[in-house]
Structures are given as structure tokens and as C-alpha cells.
């Protein structure tokens, strides 16, 4: 059975953020992730993890101005210094939280920015981040996000483009973050893609499609996909990153049989 983690930015949102750690542990999760840790002191988050015997499996590098619609800055040539400052900040949190993976959001490409310039900027930023993290034994993941529904204009929107960036960066501690929801929208054929990409995958996330809700609400046959992940001997985490249709507890019908 895959090792399941809960994304606390999307699950248990009925509760204040710091109360979601207890809820995840009570539900049977052993790992958690969230989009960003930076609004809370690292020591506070570390204490929550320790208190509830949870592993911090992943969080994202600082994304720029999230509230203003920015979704990462790694491809933006005029934000390189800010990106690098964010890597140092993320590394401090990762060490405090004993987190072994940090995800890089490539960002949305502005229309005037030539693709080649954005790609070169992204590649150089990935190298900078990977080299810094490697010294601490931390993996940098890079995610493809669908540009059809959730993030129009996102720089890396297929596994092909994400792998091109990873290959160009050429660092051993860079891995693909494979999100089943995003790749179902952009590519489909999830099991075949997982087989092909498994040696390069450092983290998996999931939600059903359409709607980005829990398994069983859409078109993805999760029993098949989870069994296929098991068959590949994938050793990483598989994180629930969906928006419950109702409340989180009701949405966990897919999970309970897998921990009983």
C-alpha cells in the first residue's frame, strides 16, 4: 500500500491550521504536507509534528505574491534574487521540520517573456536550489501543473516539459513531482506514465477529476492507480491534495479501508 500523506492546506480546513495536525494523525495519516510554512514559526510547526508523530513530507519554495495570483517565480528573470532568498528561507524550515523534499513552482510565464529565456532562468534557478539543498541531503522536486483549468500559462504543464527542465538542470537530487489530477487533465494514461517516469518521481499527489475532489467523485479509477504504484515499488509518499466535496471526515472513505 502506498504511504499516504495529507495536504493540510486542503484537508481538515474546517479547523484552524495548527489543529489540522492532530486531525490528520487521528484519521490515520503518518505524513503531512502543506503549500507553504512561512506564516508560522518553524519551531511551532516542528512541535506539532513531534506531538502527533507525523512526518513532514514536502512543502513549496516561496511562490512570490500568492494572493495577487503569482504561482512561483522560478522562470522569471527579474526575480532571481528573490528566488534565491526564498531557497535559503525554505532550507531553514526544512532543517527545522526534518523535511526531505522541497517543491519548486516554476511560475506563470508573462506573455512578453520568450519561452527560451524563461526556460534558461528556470534551469539556472533549479541548479542553484538543488546545489544548496544537496549539501543537506534534501531533494528538490519540480511539478507540472495543468494549464487548462487551474493555472493558465503555467510554465511547466506536462510531464514532458517538466522532465525537459529536470534533464537540462542535470542535478542528481532533482526529481519530478507527479500530480495525478493535473496529469489526468493534460495527458491521461496515468498508469503508463507512472511506469515510464517512476525512476524520476520523487513525490506523488492526487485528486479526482473533474472537480479536484476526493477519490470516487470523478473519472480516475484509484484502486487501479494505487495498485499500479505499489507494483512499481515506489518508495516515496503519495499525498491527498484534494478539496473535499463536503467535510474532510466524510471524504475519507477511500482511505479508511487502506489503514484497517
TAVEN-V6591 format. One record per helix or strand. SS is the DSSP state (H for helix, E for strand). FROM is the first residue (numbers start at 1). TO is the last residue. If there is no record, write none. Layout:
BEGIN
{{SS;FROM;TO} {SS;FROM;TO}}
END
This chain:
BEGIN
{{E;3;7} {H;17;27} {E;31;33} {H;42;51} {E;55;60} {H;66;68} {H;77;97} {E;101;104} {E;108;108} {H;115;134} {E;139;143} {E;154;154} {H;159;169} {E;174;179} {H;180;186} {H;190;200} {E;201;206} {H;222;231} {E;237;240} {H;248;251} {H;253;256}}
END
